[in-house]
Amino acid sequence: MSVVILIGFMGCGKTTLGRKLARALDYRFLDADDAIEAAEGMSIPEIFAQKGESHFRQLEHQFITGLRDRQNVVVSTGGGMPCFGNNMDLLNEAGTTIYLKRSVPELVHRLVHARKQRPLIAGKNRKELVDFISELLPVREKYYLQAAFVLERDAQTAETIRELIGGDL
């Protein structure tokens, strides 16, 4: 029984890599944001708008506690999930955590071109996005760096992760 949990800043590629990794491991893929949206019957932006960020963070915490009952799954977390309460400790207890590290310029490029709507960056122009990421990434990285593994950009492949965690599965 195994749970692999991908963490990192929004736009770093957790969902895309998570799907590839799940296929490579023959595991099920679970996107935390999608699971929360399905449980609430509304999108993340709607949850933020109607119930607030605090409620959303409670939903994330509940999602994490539910991981104890999972096996053979690759999980893609929301970017802020590890950074609230004792969530990072719970994620480390629930499975093998992997931080997908990206630079500020790379994140800006990826988020400027992202199709997915993200409440925390909605309406920001490129300059505002650079400032936002430059300010928030160091704060969040304190949590991300508590992951079992930290992968720089070039190591972020399903094959590399499979080899890295092979002994842990």
Secondary structure, DSSP 8 states (H G I E B T S, - for coil): --EEEEE-STTSSHHHHHHHHHHHHT-EEEEHHHHHHHHHTS-HHHHHHHHHHHHHHHHHHHHHHHGGG--SEEEE--TTGGGSTTHHHHHHHHSEEEEE---HHHHHHHHHT--S--TTTTT--HHHHHHHHHHHHHHHHHHHTTSSEEE-GGG-SHHHHHHHHGGG-
